[in-house]
Amino acid sequence: MSVPPNIDRFNKVTLLVFDKLYQAFPVPIDIDSSKIAIETLPNGETFDESFQCIELVYHAIDFLRKEGFIEFEDSCMDGTLFLQARLTAKSLAL
């Protein structure tokens, strides 16, 4: 059974976010949803699909925060930038 596309993309986004935050730890960094989307976007995607990927990145990061894996000070209202993000002790334990 293959992995559904939304789960595959969520996994890629999560891995990239964790990697960026781990490399910077303990210093908080800003996370740009559009840059994460571009880095995880498969080749040949249409404009509409790339826009949907930015939305997926926002929801993935929001999910990680709500589940206690990352924290951030603030975010832009449009969901494109998460300010002063950092891993939590829970995610470091993984």
Wavefront OBJ file of the C-alpha trace (Angstrom):
o trace
v 0.000 0.000 0.000
v 1.439 3.366 -0.980
v 1.527 6.427 1.222
v -1.171 9.005 0.363
v 0.263 12.188 -1.230
v -0.841 14.423 1.657
v 0.922 12.211 4.221
v 4.043 11.988 2.063
v 4.195 15.780 1.762
v 3.484 16.220 5.500
v 6.382 13.877 6.283
v 8.731 15.833 3.989
v 7.660 19.163 5.479
v 8.045 17.875 9.037
v 11.481 16.432 8.334
v 12.691 19.683 6.767
v 11.297 21.846 9.585
v 12.844 19.604 12.240
v 16.181 19.642 10.400
v 16.256 23.453 10.171
v 15.322 23.858 13.829
v 17.762 21.155 14.971
v 20.639 22.771 13.067
v 19.891 26.119 14.739
v 19.086 24.791 18.238
v 18.938 26.376 20.801
v 18.756 29.651 18.871
v 15.225 30.366 17.615
v 14.813 31.020 13.879
v 12.084 32.297 11.586
v 10.431 29.709 9.341
v 9.115 30.838 5.968
v 6.262 28.586 4.792
v 6.747 29.457 1.144
v 10.438 28.477 1.232
v 9.604 25.179 2.931
v 6.907 24.566 0.318
v 9.337 25.219 -2.537
v 11.941 22.881 -1.027
v 9.417 20.044 -0.664
v 7.512 20.588 -3.918
v 7.862 17.763 -6.439
v 9.011 18.711 -9.947
v 6.274 19.407 -12.446
v 3.724 20.746 -9.968
v 1.268 23.341 -11.250
v 0.809 26.802 -9.727
v -2.387 25.684 -7.973
v -0.629 22.656 -6.512
v 2.280 24.793 -5.308
v -0.146 27.204 -3.640
v -1.856 24.263 -1.922
v 1.561 23.128 -0.696
v 2.059 26.445 1.115
v -1.267 25.881 2.852
v -0.181 22.344 3.788
v 3.076 23.705 5.264
v 1.130 26.166 7.401
v -1.158 23.433 8.725
v 1.746 21.034 9.299
v 3.640 23.622 11.354
v 0.483 24.523 13.266
v -0.074 20.807 13.982
v 3.516 20.403 15.233
v 3.027 23.364 17.572
v -0.301 22.103 18.912
v 1.205 18.657 19.529
v 4.097 20.232 21.483
v 6.954 19.468 19.065
v 7.830 23.068 18.199
v 7.190 26.480 19.642
v 7.237 29.935 18.132
v 6.691 33.452 19.391
v 4.297 34.640 16.713
v 3.178 34.093 13.134
v 2.024 36.309 10.309
v -1.727 36.396 9.859
v -1.430 34.887 6.376
v 0.498 31.898 7.759
v 3.613 32.436 5.667
v 6.063 33.211 8.454
v 6.581 31.715 11.905
v 8.742 33.913 14.112
v 11.363 32.716 16.592
v 10.624 29.009 16.175
v 12.483 26.385 18.168
v 12.298 22.680 18.975
v 10.805 21.674 22.306
v 12.255 19.139 24.732
v 9.635 16.680 23.432
v 10.979 16.863 19.880
v 14.598 16.707 21.009
v 13.802 13.482 22.834
v 12.745 11.904 19.532
l 1 2 3 4 5 6 7 8 9 10 11 12 13 14 15 16 17 18 19 20 21 22 23 24 25 26 27 28 29 30 31 32 33 34 35 36 37 38 39 40 41 42 43 44 45 46 47 48 49 50 51 52 53 54 55 56 57 58 59 60 61 62 63 64 65 66 67 68 69 70 71 72 73 74 75 76 77 78 79 80 81 82 83 84 85 86 87 88 89 90 91 92 93 94
